[in-house]
Amino acid sequence: MSTEFHCITVISERLLKDDLIQLMKKEGAKGFSITDSVGEGSRGIHASDWEGRNVKIESIVHGETAKRIMEQVAEHYFEDYAVIAYSYPVSVVREEKFK
């Protein structure tokens, strides 16, 4: 497998779900998975306490795409919202599904 892929994960307040999906698609993500997420962080009460559980959005993308998504999420959301994001390298089968 010659292409470098990363799994990018963004956990955020539910109210950002549609914006984050749009950002990820704009930067080149071909698909994503969403799950409800609960946990505890450093921010205290979140909008999600009224809107519902947080969401965890995951996508497998090329390494450069992961970098762009992480930069955009950090720039637009880290200061004002309860958001975390991380990525890690992954090996995939059926690479053509992610190109």
Summary of the structure (lengths in Angstrom):
residues: 99
radius of gyration: 13.8
end to end distance: 13.0
largest distance: 45.0
contacts: 271
relative contact order: 0.34
helix: 36%
strand: 30%
